[in-house]
Amino acid sequence: MLPSQMAAPIRLSVPGTLRYRPVAVRMVAEAARLVSCPSPVDRRDPDPLALDIRHPFDTAVVSAFMEIFNNIAIHAYQRRGGGSIDIEITLTADDILIEVKDSGRAFDLDNVVPLPTDLDEDALPEGGMGIHIAKTMLDDMTYEPGPPNQWRLYKRLPPAQVAVGRS
């Protein structure tokens, strides 16, 4: 384990279908909260929203992850499943790295159509925004075609939030 790492990596393997997305998203959301909310949540708190993602860091991480999960289930596995999505999350006090592997069809990240320079509601495409959304939400995102295909999603807690959250 690296000195800055909070604990051993968190791992989950789920079937490569959208049906299992909520399970994977819940794990990612809770892992993100370990970074954004350093003090434990009081489990006696009667607030039913206490486990929801409220912090902008959590929202960004979960949104990006959901887009990548969708792309794998829909495009790599062509909505048929038949494979798994393996997720490994490494946390430090200030960042999260999510590695996602699948054995589906490879994806060509270079073929993603760039967004138009003049963004208005008429210029936005109907689909194909997932990669752009994920890139916007993260500090870094890489993809290596396989087998296995591997996505690396990285998000750092902004310095002001680190200072406030760690005081």
C-alpha positions in Angstrom: 0.0 0.0 0.0 1.3 3.5 -0.9 1.9 5.8 2.1 -0.7 8.3 0.9 -3.3 5.6 0.1 -6.1 5.5 2.7 -6.6 1.8 2.6 -6.3 -1.2 0.3 -8.1 -0.7 -3.1 -11.8 -1.4 -3.2 -12.8 -3.9 -5.8 -16.1 -5.0 -7.4 -16.9 -7.1 -10.4 -20.4 -6.9 -11.8 -22.1 -8.4 -15.0 -21.7 -6.0 -17.9 -25.3 -4.9 -18.1 -27.1 -1.7 -17.1 -29.1 -3.7 -14.6 -26.0 -3.8 -12.3 -25.2 -0.1 -12.7 -26.9 1.0 -9.4 -24.7 -1.5 -7.5 -21.5 -0.1 -9.0 -22.6 3.5 -8.7 -23.4 3.1 -5.1 -19.9 1.7 -4.4 -18.3 4.6 -6.3 -20.5 7.2 -4.5 -19.5 5.8 -1.1 -15.8 5.7 -2.1 -16.0 9.4 -3.3 -17.6 10.3 0.1 -14.6 8.9 1.9 -12.5 11.6 0.2 -14.9 14.5 0.3 -16.2 13.9 3.8 -13.4 12.9 6.0 -15.4 12.5 9.2 -17.7 9.5 9.4 -21.4 10.0 8.8 -23.5 9.4 11.9 -25.5 6.3 11.0 -28.0 7.2 13.7 -28.9 10.3 11.7 -32.6 9.9 10.7 -32.1 11.9 7.5 -32.9 9.5 4.7 -30.7 11.5 2.3 -27.6 11.1 4.5 -26.0 8.7 2.1 -26.8 10.7 -1.0 -24.1 12.5 -2.9 -24.2 16.1 -1.9 -20.7 17.3 -2.4 -19.7 18.6 -5.9 -16.7 16.2 -5.8 -19.0 13.2 -5.3 -21.4 14.4 -8.0 -18.5 14.8 -10.5 -17.0 11.4 -9.8 -20.3 9.6 -9.9 -21.5 11.4 -13.1 -18.3 10.5 -14.9 -18.3 6.9 -13.8 -21.9 6.5 -14.8 -21.1 7.7 -18.3 -18.3 5.2 -18.7 -20.3 2.4 -17.2 -23.1 3.1 -19.7 -20.7 3.1 -22.6 -19.3 -0.3 -21.6 -22.7 -1.9 -21.1 -24.2 -0.3 -24.2 -21.3 -0.3 -26.7 -18.6 -2.6 -25.5 -21.1 -5.4 -24.6 -23.7 -4.2 -27.1 -26.5 -4.4 -24.4 -26.1 -8.2 -24.4 -23.9 -8.6 -21.3 -21.8 -11.6 -21.7 -18.9 -10.2 -19.7 -18.0 -8.4 -16.6 -17.1 -4.9 -15.6 -14.3 -5.0 -13.1 -13.8 -1.9 -10.9 -10.9 -1.0 -8.7 -10.9 2.2 -6.6 -7.8 3.6 -5.0 -8.3 6.5 -2.5 -6.0 9.0 -0.8 -7.1 11.8 1.5 -7.4 14.1 -1.5 -8.2 12.1 -4.6 -9.8 9.1 -6.1 -8.6 6.8 -9.0 -11.2 4.5 -10.5 -9.9 1.8 -12.9 -12.6 0.1 -14.9 -11.9 -3.0 -17.1 -14.1 -4.9 -19.5 -13.6 -7.6 -22.2 -16.1 -6.1 -24.6 -15.5 -4.5 -28.0 -12.7 -1.9 -27.9 -13.5 1.7 -28.3 -11.6 4.3 -30.3 -11.3 7.4 -28.1 -9.8 9.4 -30.9 -13.0 9.0 -33.0 -15.1 10.9 -30.5 -16.6 13.9 -32.3 -15.4 17.1 -30.8 -18.0 19.5 -29.4 -18.9 22.4 -31.6 -17.2 25.7 -30.6 -20.5 27.5 -30.5 -22.5 25.6 -27.9 -26.1 26.3 -28.0 -29.1 23.9 -27.7 -29.3 23.6 -31.5 -25.7 22.6 -31.9 -25.6 19.9 -29.3 -25.8 16.4 -30.6 -28.7 14.1 -29.4 -26.2 11.4 -28.2 -22.5 10.8 -27.9 -22.0 13.2 -25.0 -20.9 10.7 -22.4 -17.2 11.0 -23.1 -17.4 14.8 -23.1 -19.3 14.8 -19.8 -16.8 12.4 -18.2 -13.8 14.4 -19.4 -15.4 17.6 -18.1 -16.1 16.1 -14.6 -12.6 14.6 -14.1 -9.1 15.9 -13.7 -7.8 13.1 -16.0 -9.3 10.2 -18.0 -7.4 7.7 -20.0 -8.5 4.7 -22.0 -6.4 1.7 -23.2 -8.1 -0.7 -25.6 -7.6 -4.3 -24.8 -8.2 -7.0 -24.1 -9.0 -6.0 -21.5 -10.1 -2.5 -22.2 -9.1 -0.2 -19.3 -10.5 3.2 -18.3 -8.7 5.3 -15.6 -10.8 8.0 -14.1 -9.0 10.4 -11.8 -10.4 13.2 -9.7 -8.6 15.4 -7.1 -10.4 17.3 -4.3 -9.9 21.0 -5.1 -7.4 22.7 -2.7 -9.9 25.0 -1.1 -12.1 22.0 -0.3 -9.1 20.0 1.1 -8.3 22.9 3.4 -11.9 23.4 4.6 -12.6 19.6 4.9 -9.4 18.8 6.8 -9.4 21.6 9.4 
